[in-house]
Amino acid sequence: MSDDATHEEGQGEELFEHHRLVADPGQTPLRVDKFIINLVAHLSRNKLQTAAKSGYVRVNGEPVKSNHKVKPGDVVTVELPQPVFEFELVAEPMDLDILYEDDDLLVLNKPMNMVVHPGHGNYTGTLVNGILHHFQNMPSLPNQPEPRPGLVHRLDKDTTGLMVLGKSERALTDLSEQFFERTVNRRYWALVWGDVFEDGTVTGHVGRSLRDRRYQQVFEDGREGKHAVTHYRVLKRLGPVTLVECKLETGRTHQIRVHMQHIGHPLFGDPIYGGNVAVKGAPGGKYNAFLRNMFEALPRQALHAKTLGFTHPGTGERMEFESELPEDMANALAKWTTYVEASGL
């Protein structure tokens, strides 16, 4: 019976709701819409039919109609774009650092101090406002009278670096699937506190803190949060801090920041997760003055999305992009290098 199916859930950067359902060996032939409705709570039939018409319902990787029959062993996936916006979006002219663009997608370099999409307290001046202005002459998509903002993933307000946006329904669906299946290559450079002894992996459920819902935390028992995996490797040791590269398998909110804090290496400058105070290093007048200058020069978490790789939804070509470090992080690394060399650390 369908209610005995294996049910796994995941979420691609929290902008799409994903479900992966595996029919058990005793599954009798059943319409795919009924199969999904039986297993996914609080899902309306109308929303599911809309998803199927847009190609978001797949059986064994192939888009199907609502009346497709599910058989034993079939893998059913459904992607439901979440309504991110509950107010009118306003297109705003904005100087965007676009690295690549074609009919299907756009790759850009996000600066610091920019919110990706509108929300409480940030209704204008976001990346989406600028994207809507850039896309203002884009043809309307099927069943979509207004151009979609194209978001598949996002970066924190003060995290810089590479993002990809979809410009068509096909691209949005395909890119979202790549994030869900973890085939997107995402590598970040982060300056963290402490001497990171060796390369490693952090595995731990990440979810909203039970004490303060504004923050995230790691749940080692797995009872709360969502599965999250971050691989890291050492790039350069600088005494009290270390430059590391983090490779994401999953894309949870604040994942790198909370994972690195969890293992005792919060990101330098991170005001939320304890990186904006002296964590390592011998206290003293010279060192304290140096840190004050550093925190003023880099008043954010030292995190940059440096590498982004994915398969082009239209051509099937594998695309890889690299982004230079922003000026504040590059200067911070140079100053730390000078300080360590002068101090003989």
HUKAFEN-V539738 format. One line per field, one symbol per residue. phi: phi as a letter, one per 30 degrees, with the letter a starting at -180 (. if undefined). psi: psi as a letter, one per 20 degrees, with the letter a starting at -180 (. if undefined). A space follows every 10 residues. Layout:
# HUKAFEN-V539738
phi->???
psi->???
This chain:
# HUKAFEN-V539738
phi->.ddcddbbbb bdhicbccbb bcdddcddeb edddededcc dhcddddddd ddddidcbbh icebddcdcd ceidccbbcc edddcbaddc dbdadcddca abdcabcbcd ddhbddbdae ibcbiceded ddddcdcded dehbdcdddi dcbabdeccc kdbcbccbdd dedddddddd dicddbbccb ccdjdddada bcbaecaddd cbddccbccd didbibebbb cbbdcacbid bbdbcccccb bdeheddddd ddcibddeid dcciccbdcb jddleddddd dedddddbda ddbbdcbbba cddcciddcb bbbdddeddd dddddddddd dddid
psi->qhijqpopqr pnjjipoqpo poprhjpqpp phghgghhho qkpqhghghg gghjjipqok ipprrhjppp rpiqopqppo pqohpkrppp pppqnpnphq pahhrpprop rrkopgqqap imirjrghgh ghghjhjpqq qpknhqpqij phrrqqgjpr apqpqqirhg gggggghhgg jkipoopqpp oqqroogrqa pppppprppi hoiirrrpoh ijhraqpppp qqqpgppldi rppqpppphr mqpkggghgh hhjjmqppio ihkjikrohr qpqrgggggg hghghhhmlr pmppnhpppr pphgijpppp qqpqqrhhgg hggghggggg ghik.
